[in-house]
Structure formats: C-alpha cells, structure tokens
C-alpha cells in the first residue's frame, strides 16, 4: 500500500506560505464494453499516480462505461434501428449504478492509495444513462456526483440531462474541487455557478481533443482564478470492439487497429493561464503538476469574477439547485407509505 503523500509547504515570504498540491491527470482509454477490465485498468493507473506522490487524480469523461465515439445508435429522425437498440442495450449493461459495487470499488482505490479521486463514469439510473463525474476523498469515502446538464449533439439520444442539484464544489484539505464535463465548460452560467461556490481546482473531463479546446481551458483558468485540470482519453481503434460489433461511422472500414481515434490533449493550467503540464497528444500518459494554491489569491487580486469584479446590481445569476423528479407521491410528502396493491 502506498503511503499518503505529504502536502508540501512552500515559503512565499517572511511570514506567509502557500499549500502545494500534486495533481495528476490521467490520459488513457476505456476497455470498451468491459467494465471490470476498465476498473482493473483504473486501479493500475491510480497506483502509478500514487507512486508519483499525486494527491489528486482526475480521469477522463466516461472512463468507466465508455465514450461511444463514432456511433449513432441507429438513429435517424423518425426511426431507430433494431441494431442500434441492441447497441444501446450493451452500452446500458456496461454502465454503473450510483451507489453500487463499482462505486464501492473506486472508493476503495482512493482509500488504498490515499488520493482524492475524480472519475468520469456512465451512470445507470433505471433505464436512463447519465454522463457523470464521481468524487472521492483520500480516506475512501464517496463524496458525491455531478451529472452533465447538457449533452452535446447526438449525445442527447443516449444520455439524460442532469439538473441543478448535482453541481457540487467539495471543500477538502487540498482545496475546493468541482467539475464540468466537456462542452458544459463553454456554458458561461454554469461556470459562474461553480465560481460562486468557490471552486479552486476546476476539473474538466472531456472528449474534445481539438486545439481550440486549449483556448477554453486557458480562458476558464483566467476567468475563474482557479486551476484547471482537463482529462481526455487517448484511444486507438483497437480499444473498441472489432467490426461488425462496433463500427466507426465516417471512418474508413479498413483503418488499422493502431489508428488514433482520439489523441487526448490533457492539460493542467494555473490561475494565471500558465500551462503547467501538457497538452499531451502522444499516447496514454499521466500528466502531473504541482499546484501552488497561493496562485489563486495572486490571480484574484487582478480579477475576481464573483467578487470585486462583479456587478450584482446590474448582472445576477439565480440557480435552481433543487432535484427535479418526473413523479412525486403525496404519501411520501405526508410521511406515510402507500398501501401495496
């Protein structure tokens, strides 16, 4: 078992100091349609990060359950194919329940290796799936989750929409940690809600490997005066099932198993917009950097988006943070049980 890493204290002056946190962003691929194997891989990667003395480890979007790149689940307007429905059945089977045994295993990883853990998963809630991030502390406790509130484009055919009840920022001994997933990070009001909760270590699990993604990450770091940790998968064709079980639409059917379908681009950025590590487009990797939390105060001296640089008498955000339920029962509200039929 790896020992808990020491949080360093770096002297910033005669009578001041700032905490330094070592963070690792994981850039690796799911073992698609094989959740037990993906959990095994996740544990190996957590162990490797802990060996680097990482205190915080951030995994990509949909690492557990998989990001179904290149698939359309047989959907055209007005029709869904039998093959696409079967593909969804398999995808649903690879997802995890929250809470559930897979969550317990991930929590055990965090506790065993003494790391705070941010994990992208596909969450199964009945027969609806959500793209979700789970948070764990370094004692092996599950802290909570964030459900993606706005899936992008065809993601909307397979994932439900989260609500305002799962936009958490967790206060921990290594800083206030929150997450937004992929293109949610381009939603100004969602970012503002997170800034309002005081996020200091802003995690951005993603599936976007384009160069322009880096501009968004740098902007968020500057805008929020926070550290930004963006994790993406690095995937080759061989990481997905072979044809005909899995087809990449729009790609040549004869592509080699080594063909890169997602080159990563994972990165760590400081509150001043300085790139501390990455972006990496070379392969599976652990991207690690030391976060000097004193940089947050230095950045917010210039610009505090929900503090001295706000104008609440002119511009104000209201967030509905209550869970939304499609069905409610009056017996539950009254504290009585409905009779069984």
Secondary structure, DSSP 8 states (H G I E B T S, - for coil): -------EEEEEETTEEEEEEEEEEEE----TT-HHHHHHHHHHHHHHHHHTT-SEEE--TTTBT---TT--TTEETTEE-HHHHHHHHHHHHHSB-SSSHHHHHHHHHHHHHT-EEEEEEEEEETTEEEEEEEEE-TTS-EEEEEE-SS--GGGGGTB----GGG--EEEETTEEEEE--GGGGG-HHHHHHHHHTT-SEEE--BS--SHHHHHHHHHHHHHHTSEEEE-B-EEEGGGS--TTTS--TTS-TT--TT-EEEE--EEEE-TTS-EEEEEE-SSSEEEEEEEETHHHHHHHHH--TTTTT--TTT-------S---S---HHHHHT------
